[in-house]
Amino acid sequence: MDKLPEHLTPIIRVPARPADANPGGSIFGGWIMSYVDIAGSEPAYLRARGPVVTRAVDSFEFKKPVFIGDVISCYADIVKEGKTSVTVKVEVFAERASRGEVTVIKVTEAQLVYVAIDENRKPKPLP
Ligand SMILES: CC(C)(COP(=O)(O)OP(=O)(O)OC[C@H]1O[C@@H](n2cnc3c(N)ncnc32)[C@H](O)[C@@H]1OP(=O)(O)O)[C@@H](O)C(=O)NCCC(=O)NCCS
């Protein structure tokens, strides 16, 4: 069984609902991707002390499926800083309740690059 990261606070916790599932019964990748992008932008926004945009998705792995009823938690941490960019690693864990037990499963891992922008939407050096 996987463990939730103890040194980080989840940025997003959300249950997967029937409307988020595909006909095969697991959850749409795009549903998870949108939460990953939102979660990753939070540390980038705080580091930039202002608006950031997603510039690139360096990697994105769906390691295990997510099912209806799972509660996903997105953890995000800065792994690299450039002049205007912040690279963030996002990990997603599912908590799955069954027969009186809750199992933790690492379902997704991604790395995204955010760029700080100014009022003209041009790259802006990190403070
Ligand atoms: C973000 C944006 C303003 C950057 O403009 P740009 O002309 O590409 O700027 P630059 O080439 O100077 O790159 C800015 C930074 O991004 C980094 N970068 C550019 N392309 C990259 C890539 N493919 N992968 C990783 N980092 C990249 C650069 O290394 C640079 O980082 P640094 O300043 O820390 O060294 C512009 O690309 C943009 O508006 N993109 C659309 C963003 C958006 O709408 N996102 C939402 C999803 S649709």
The ligand as a MOL file (V3000), in Angstrom:
LIG
                    3D

  0  0  0     0  0            999 V3000
M  V30 BEGIN CTAB
M  V30 COUNTS 48 50 0 0 0
M  V30 BEGIN ATOM
M  V30 1 C 3.9940 31.4010 -21.3080 0
M  V30 2 C 4.3580 32.3580 -22.4290 0
M  V30 3 C 3.9820 33.7760 -22.0620 0
M  V30 4 C 5.8860 32.2420 -22.5320 0
M  V30 5 O 6.3140 32.9620 -23.6530 0
M  V30 6 P 7.5950 32.4450 -24.4400 0
M  V30 7 O 7.8380 33.4170 -25.5340 0
M  V30 8 O 7.4390 31.0010 -24.7400 0
M  V30 9 O 8.7480 32.6570 -23.3560 0
M  V30 10 P 10.1710 32.0480 -23.2960 0
M  V30 11 O 10.5590 31.2960 -24.5260 0
M  V30 12 O 11.0550 33.1610 -22.8400 0
M  V30 13 O 10.0800 30.9830 -22.1160 0
M  V30 14 C 9.7090 31.3550 -20.8130 0
M  V30 15 C 10.1710 30.2820 -19.8920 0
M  V30 16 O 9.5330 29.0440 -20.2180 0
M  V30 17 C 10.5150 28.0350 -20.4080 0
M  V30 18 N 10.0630 27.1420 -21.4670 0
M  V30 19 C 9.7340 27.4960 -22.7230 0
M  V30 20 N 9.3610 26.4170 -23.3980 0
M  V30 21 C 9.4250 25.3750 -22.5680 0
M  V30 22 C 9.1530 23.9860 -22.7090 0
M  V30 23 N 8.7300 23.4600 -23.8540 0
M  V30 24 N 9.3440 23.1940 -21.6400 0
M  V30 25 C 9.7640 23.7030 -20.4710 0
M  V30 26 N 10.0290 25.0100 -20.2620 0
M  V30 27 C 9.8690 25.8320 -21.3240 0
M  V30 28 C 11.7650 28.7640 -20.8070 0
M  V30 29 O 12.9180 27.9790 -20.5130 0
M  V30 30 C 11.6690 29.9900 -19.9380 0
M  V30 31 O 12.0620 29.6740 -18.6100 0
M  V30 32 P 13.1770 30.5540 -17.7930 0
M  V30 33 O 12.8530 32.0120 -17.9960 0
M  V30 34 O 12.9580 30.1510 -16.3780 0
M  V30 35 O 14.4820 30.1570 -18.3400 0
M  V30 36 C 3.6840 31.9550 -23.7810 0
M  V30 37 O 4.3310 30.7820 -24.2690 0
M  V30 38 C 2.1990 31.6850 -23.6140 0
M  V30 39 O 1.4190 32.6130 -23.4120 0
M  V30 40 N 1.7980 30.4070 -23.7050 0
M  V30 41 C 0.3980 30.0380 -23.4940 0
M  V30 42 C 0.1440 29.7530 -22.0040 0
M  V30 43 C -1.2580 29.2700 -21.7710 0
M  V30 44 O -2.2270 29.8170 -22.2410 0
M  V30 45 N -1.3720 28.2000 -20.9780 0
M  V30 46 C -2.6410 27.6130 -20.6730 0
M  V30 47 C -2.8090 26.3010 -21.3390 0
M  V30 48 S -3.5810 26.4070 -22.9050 0
M  V30 END ATOM
M  V30 BEGIN BOND
M  V30 1 1 1 2
M  V30 2 1 2 3
M  V30 3 1 2 4
M  V30 4 1 2 36
M  V30 5 1 4 5
M  V30 6 1 5 6
M  V30 7 2 6 7
M  V30 8 1 6 8
M  V30 9 1 6 9
M  V30 10 1 9 10
M  V30 11 2 10 11
M  V30 12 1 10 12
M  V30 13 1 10 13
M  V30 14 1 13 14
M  V30 15 1 14 15
M  V30 16 1 15 16
M  V30 17 1 15 30
M  V30 18 1 16 17
M  V30 19 1 17 18
M  V30 20 1 17 28
M  V30 21 1 18 19
M  V30 22 1 18 27
M  V30 23 2 19 20
M  V30 24 1 20 21
M  V30 25 1 21 22
M  V30 26 2 21 27
M  V30 27 1 22 23
M  V30 28 2 22 24
M  V30 29 1 24 25
M  V30 30 2 25 26
M  V30 31 1 26 27
M  V30 32 1 28 29
M  V30 33 1 28 30
M  V30 34 1 30 31
M  V30 35 1 31 32
M  V30 36 2 32 33
M  V30 37 1 32 34
M  V30 38 1 32 35
M  V30 39 1 36 37
M  V30 40 1 36 38
M  V30 41 2 38 39
M  V30 42 1 38 40
M  V30 43 1 40 41
M  V30 44 1 41 42
M  V30 45 1 42 43
M  V30 46 2 43 44
M  V30 47 1 43 45
M  V30 48 1 45 46
M  V30 49 1 46 47
M  V30 50 1 47 48
M  V30 END BOND
M  V30 END CTAB
M  END
